[in-house]
Amino acid sequence: MLTCKSGERFRKNFFSKKRTVVDSYRQVLSKLHGSFLGQVIVTVESNIFLILAEVKAINENVKEFGKDITELMENMKDIEENIKEIGEQHIVICNLQLGSNTIFSDLDLQLEKLQYGRGTQFDSNKRCLPETRVKFLNAIMDWVNDPGLSSPNVLVLFGQAGTGKSSIANEVALRYSRMNRLTTSYFFARGYYSGREPYLFFTTLARDLCKIWPAFKVALWKLIKKKPELASTYNYTTLVESLLQGPLGGLFFVGPVFIVIDALDENEDASRELSYTGNNSIPFHTALSQFVSKLPSNFRILITSRRETELEEAFPESLLVRHMYMDDHELADQVGADIRIYMGAELGNTDIPRDTIPKLVKKAEGLFQWASVACRYIAHPPPGLDSGYCLATILYPSQPNTPGHLDKLYSTVLKARFDMANPQICRNFRSIMTQVLGTLEPLSITSLNILRQYMPAETTVNCTVSAVVKHMGSLLSNVAPSTSTLPIAPLHTSFRDFLTDESAEFYINLDNAHDDFAIATLRMMQNELKFNICKLERSYLLKSEVPDLEERIKKSISPALWYSCRFWAEHLAHVSKFDRDLFSCLRVLMEEKFLFWLEVLNVKGQLALARRALLSLQMWLDQMRDKVSILLLFFPVIND
């Protein structure tokens, strides 16, 4: 049993031990606390110093940034001035856009006064066959793409008729058109619109430049608005200096400005001396050479032409002009292979022996036009003949080929269809072909038949156009019944040259063609023109406010009537003898149909032709006054 004393002793011993342990823990904790505080102070001080160092660095950066801000603010002042200037320009642009009904409308109206060459652009259907003319095409494209200042502005491709110059021109134009790098293509054709009015090249180029470069468009607009007479001038020098060189001055063009001109020799000035179209004192080719001599270095103009002395003299080889020839030995060494590819493709569906194609290629003597006519003749023989017979007449003619063997081929093809010893066949052929070639713009079979109804009976004979031309598909375009509404034209100018050669058996005399068309166009207008021809419900509406105007025009104004309204005065200008019926028709037009004629020109957007026609009529009447007793007072409308 535990006594009180022993219990007290136990208590004192127990708590004494505990106190000793607690004290030792306290001492340890005190040491740890002191150590912790010391470590914390050192760490905090260290971090403070690090932070102060960072703050100092930041302060330095802030000072540098402050300098940059100051410099930036100075720059901002310049930027603000530039923005203000740009803003003013933007306001001008916005005003142009917002005022499109006034400013842009006036701009387009003014520029539309410049005539645009109709049907003068390249024809993709007349391009080169794949894998042909490779060397010529590569050489031309290398020249176009050469940005060097030493590269000439102009490349003239010379060659005789039928060598394929136009195919190359069409191919090059098509390629650059697909790349959106073709500015203008202008293809002349002797006897037709493009060839008769070469000044249209300059106005067409100006219109095309407007489509691509707005700065040029605005500059030209300002010029025409200031001097509206420039839009109707035919003077080459004025057109070049005012409409082209003036607006081009100071403009910067990126990349080449590429222009293709085909058959320069077929413009009407090329065959004239002293008297040139539009009463110009110099021929078109001279004006063109003067124009190109002043062009920026990035302009590239490809010209094709026969080798005519006056054209070679207009474009002599120089730093600005390079010559290329279709008979160049290096470039044309594959022409035989090219013609073989062409003839193989064209005659592939015929039953002629394949071994005859090399013989035909040899006969072609490098002339693609010869190959074209021969292939059409063999593949589509005249009635009563077969391909074998046509092939034999070409390979083994009754007479040997002469130096003009293309003409010989034309003669062979025509003799198979027309016996010129038969007087009726001869009359029919000459009557129809005179009118096919005598138009100022190609007309369809349908339109020619309509106009022939108004011609003097003695010139038309009892024969339709189709009866003569339907079997001439190897020489003329659109002669099949399915294409009777499309214009007929020689497939190549050399065929027109062949027919108008006085020494040829199939000679066509075009001297009286204008007489026939003058009376026919006047009679047709006398018969067809009438008040409100398009049957518009309201006379005060703008053309743009008549939604179906084009359909009304197509229904009411036939191609034959439209041809008559455009070209009667031009045909009349070539009539050299007095004719009572002609004057009677003129009187009806001036006194009864004059306003109806103006109405047709207006709805077709060609009212400017009226002034030109009346000036031409005035000149013709002045000439007639010396031959007959007719006074201008006979036509009061003109005097007014």
Summary of the structure (lengths in Angstrom):
residues: 640
radius of gyration: 42.6
end to end distance: 162.9
largest distance: 179.6
contacts: 1866
relative contact order: 0.06
helix: 62%
strand: 5%
